[in-house]
Amino acid sequence: MITMHPRRAAAIAVLGTAAALAAGCGGSDELQLSKPRTVSAPTEVGAAPMFAVSESGAQAMAWISAPDGGTDGRLYVSVGGAPPSELRDSLGPIEPHGESPPKIAYAGDGSLAALYVVGKEAPGKRFPLGALRFARSPDGGKSWDQPVTITDDSAFGSHNFHALHIAGDGTIYAAWLDGRSGQSHAFATRSEDGGKTWAPNHPISTGEACPCCRTALATAPGGVVYAAWRAVLPGNVREIVVARSSDRGTTWSDPVRVQNDGWQVDACPHAGPALAVDSQERLHVTWWSGKEGAAGVFYARSDDGGKSFTHTVPLGTAEFSQPAHVQLAVGDSGMVVVAWDDGTLQTPRIALRVSRDGGADFAPTRYMSSEERVASFPVLALNRKNLTVAWTEQSTDYARTVAAERPDMSDPHASMGLPKVGESEVIVRSGELR
């Protein structure tokens, strides 16, 4: 994680308070959401939420919980608010990592797919090793087939920060960050038999990828596949790029920079992009940048299949910002919804902005979470005009304790253990966009 200078923290507190007040005055009554509720209550604690919506409108929600909030992570999936099913992996605990959460997606036949990371501490390794595992539920989340490993170099390695997407033809695509060559690269593979077997793993680009920012995937109705990640460019510039494939992920175009702000940083911000394609085959992307003077969350759109990106919109920016984790959903009639944990505030809150014209204009920011608790890693589900927002939430005292106990990874002798669920809870709000 990026360590923030005290002067920047003070500036964020002032600017964030001003932004919150401005947003509160400009709120729109066209967005009506329920009161927050704890969806992870059946498992007592929970973290790293994720949504999936089927073609018929069924909504599944996943999160990670562990006994006593420890490191023995299990995947829980609830469909339509029903009691959750549990998935344990024979290789070990499933990681509750907010920037690398379990991903779920519905196939056209109603089956549900999950892609997640099993973690393992290894002697002499500074970070836990990861096994990228895929599981399929033929009955929409009630039970799960035996998980399989999708990487072809080894089960455990530098495999993390993954994305999962099922195209209209049933092809399952996966992307992730892979360090098998000694340097981080964005990789991809696909399955054409429901996840039983996977194509050979190939790098999407030969360029270095920022090693701890998640990847994103999307497909257009015509079959084009898009992948996005944060690249490490000359001069240690770290910016979001997008590549496209017209042959189902076999070969990829040269990456295109989404924004050229020249942000230089010798650290990984743990903040990757979000990607979506609408019914008109317009490509939407959102991301976070830490460039001083214009730091925060941005949106852009491509109307030419990812060859160029125009109409860049600053959704929530200030002079300084902590890393924010942004998610994106598109719906009918030009609906675009963006949510993020606002890094311009001293205590992050979940922010939301809505566009009803394909991203040309956005309504003012609305805050979904309380000022009293730390909220992070939001996710979205949008089905026609029905919107659901979920996030991980902690008390401020517990968040401070976790931050104080986190090892200083600038120390070459420090090591990071498996992540804990801790006292985190998954909070959800739902309603209708009018």
Backbone hydrogen bonds, N-H to C=O, Kabsch-Sander energy under -0.5 kcal/mol:
donor,donor_aa,acceptor,acceptor_aa,energy
8,R,5,H,-0.6
9,A,5,H,-2.1
10,A,6,P,-2.4
11,A,7,R,-2.0
12,I,8,R,-2.6
13,A,9,A,-2.0
14,V,10,A,-1.8
15,L,11,A,-2.9
16,G,12,I,-3.0
16,G,344,T,-0.6
17,T,13,A,-1.6
18,A,14,V,-1.9
19,A,15,L,-2.4
20,A,16,G,-2.4
21,L,17,T,-2.1
22,A,18,A,-2.3
23,A,19,A,-2.6
24,G,20,A,-2.2
25,C,21,L,-1.5
26,G,22,A,-1.3
27,G,24,G,-0.7
31,L,28,S,-1.0
32,Q,30,E,-0.6
32,Q,432,E,-1.6
33,L,31,L,-0.6
34,S,430,S,-3.4
37,R,428,V,-1.8
39,V,37,R,-1.0
39,V,426,V,-1.5
40,S,426,V,-1.2
41,A,38,T,-1.1
43,T,40,S,-1.6
44,E,41,A,-1.6
45,V,43,T,-2.5
46,G,424,S,-2.2
47,A,64,I,-1.9
50,M,62,A,-1.8
52,A,60,A,-1.9
54,S,58,A,-2.8
57,G,54,S,-1.4
60,A,52,A,-2.9
61,M,78,S,-2.7
62,A,50,M,-3.1
63,W,76,Y,-2.0
64,I,47,A,-2.8
65,S,74,R,-1.9
69,G,66,A,-2.2
70,G,67,P,-1.8
73,G,71,T,-2.1
74,R,65,S,-2.6
75,L,87,L,-2.3
76,Y,63,W,-2.8
77,V,85,S,-1.8
78,S,61,M,-2.9
80,G,59,Q,-2.7
80,G,78,S,-0.5
82,A,79,V,-1.6
85,S,77,V,-2.6
87,L,75,L,-2.8
89,D,92,G,-0.5
92,G,89,D,-1.1
94,I,73,G,-2.1
95,E,117,V,-2.7
97,H,95,E,-0.9
98,G,96,P,-0.6
100,S,97,H,-0.8
103,K,115,L,-3.1
105,A,113,A,-1.9
107,A,111,S,-2.5
110,G,107,A,-1.8
112,L,137,S,-2.5
113,A,105,A,-3.0
114,A,135,A,-2.5
115,L,103,K,-2.6
116,Y,133,R,-2.3
118,V,131,A,-2.5
119,G,93,P,-2.0
119,G,117,V,-0.5
120,K,129,L,-1.9
125,K,122,A,-2.1
129,L,120,K,-3.0
130,G,157,G,-3.2
131,A,118,V,-2.4
132,L,130,G,-0.5
133,R,116,Y,-2.9
133,R,131,A,-0.7
134,F,148,V,-3.1
135,A,114,A,-2.4
137,S,112,L,-3.4
140,G,137,S,-1.2
145,D,136,R,-3.1
148,V,134,F,-2.6
150,I,132,L,-2.0
157,G,130,G,-1.6
159,H,157,G,-1.5
160,N,177,L,-1.7
163,A,175,A,-2.6
165,H,173,Y,-2.3
167,A,165,H,-0.5
167,A,171,T,-2.7
170,G,167,A,-2.0
172,I,191,S,-2.6
173,Y,165,H,-3.5
173,Y,171,T,-0.5
174,A,189,T,-2.3
175,A,163,A,-1.9
176,W,187,F,-1.7
177,L,160,N,-3.0
178,D,185,H,-2.8
179,G,158,S,-1.7
181,S,183,Q,-0.6
182,G,179,G,-1.8
185,H,178,D,-1.9
187,F,176,W,-3.1
187,F,185,H,-0.5
188,A,202,H,-2.0
189,T,174,A,-2.1
191,S,172,I,-2.3
196,K,193,D,-0.7
199,A,190,R,-2.8
202,H,188,A,-1.8
204,I,186,A,-3.5
205,S,186,A,-0.8
209,A,184,S,-2.8
210,C,230,R,-3.1
213,C,210,C,-1.2
215,T,161,F,-1.4
216,A,228,A,-1.9
218,A,226,Y,-1.8
220,A,224,V,-2.5
223,G,220,A,-2.4
225,V,245,S,-2.5
226,Y,218,A,-3.4
227,A,243,A,-2.4
228,A,216,A,-2.2
229,W,241,V,-1.7
231,A,229,W,-0.6
231,A,239,E,-2.8
232,V,208,E,-2.5
233,L,231,A,-0.7
233,L,237,V,-3.8
236,N,233,L,-1.1
237,V,233,L,-1.1
238,R,263,W,-2.3
239,E,231,A,-1.2
239,E,237,V,-0.6
241,V,229,W,-2.8
242,V,256,V,-2.0
243,A,227,A,-2.5
245,S,225,V,-2.5
250,T,247,D,-0.9
253,S,244,R,-2.6
256,V,242,V,-2.6
258,V,240,I,-2.5
259,Q,240,I,-0.6
261,D,259,Q,-0.7
265,V,236,N,-1.8
267,A,265,V,-0.8
274,A,286,T,-2.1
276,A,284,H,-2.0
278,D,282,R,-2.0
281,E,278,D,-2.1
283,L,302,S,-2.4
284,H,276,A,-3.3
284,H,282,R,-0.5
285,V,300,A,-2.4
286,T,274,A,-1.9
287,W,298,F,-1.8
289,S,296,G,-2.5
293,G,319,E,-2.7
294,A,291,K,-1.9
295,A,318,A,-2.7
296,G,289,S,-2.6
297,V,316,G,-2.0
298,F,287,W,-2.7
299,Y,313,V,-2.1
300,A,285,V,-2.3
301,R,310,T,-1.9
302,S,283,L,-2.8
307,K,304,D,-0.6
310,T,301,R,-2.6
313,V,299,Y,-3.2
315,L,297,V,-1.9
315,L,313,V,-0.8
316,G,297,V,-1.5
318,A,295,A,-2.3
322,Q,343,G,-2.5
326,V,272,G,-0.5
326,V,324,A,-0.6
327,Q,339,A,-2.9
329,A,337,V,-2.3
331,G,335,M,-2.6
334,G,331,G,-0.5
335,M,332,D,-1.3
336,V,355,S,-2.7
337,V,329,A,-3.0
338,V,353,R,-2.5
339,A,327,Q,-2.2
340,W,351,A,-1.9
341,D,325,H,-0.6
342,D,340,W,-0.7
342,D,349,R,-3.1
343,G,341,D,-0.5
345,L,342,D,-1.1
351,A,340,W,-3.4
351,A,349,R,-0.6
352,L,366,R,-2.1
353,R,338,V,-2.3
355,S,336,V,-3.1
358,G,334,G,-3.0
360,A,357,D,-0.8
363,A,354,V,-3.3
366,R,352,L,-2.6
368,M,350,I,-3.1
369,S,350,I,-0.7
374,V,394,Q,-2.1
375,A,348,P,-2.0
375,A,373,R,-0.6
376,S,392,T,-2.6
379,V,390,A,-2.4
381,A,388,T,-2.0
383,N,386,N,-2.6
386,N,383,N,-2.5
387,L,385,K,-0.6
387,L,431,G,-2.2
388,T,381,A,-2.4
389,V,429,R,-3.1
390,A,379,V,-2.0
391,W,427,I,-2.0
392,T,376,S,-2.5
393,E,425,E,-2.8
394,Q,374,V,-2.3
396,T,372,E,-0.6
399,A,395,S,-2.3
400,R,396,T,-2.1
401,T,397,D,-2.0
402,V,398,Y,-2.5
403,A,399,A,-2.2
404,A,400,R,-2.3
405,E,401,T,-1.7
406,R,402,V,-0.9
409,M,407,P,-1.1
411,D,408,D,-1.9
414,A,411,D,-2.0
416,M,126,R,-3.7
421,V,70,G,-1.9
422,G,69,G,-3.5
424,S,421,V,-1.4
425,E,393,E,-2.0
427,I,391,W,-2.5
427,I,425,E,-0.6
428,V,37,R,-2.4
429,R,389,V,-2.6
431,G,387,L,-2.2
432,E,32,Q,-1.5
433,L,385,K,-3.1
434,R,30,E,-3.0
434,R,432,E,-0.7
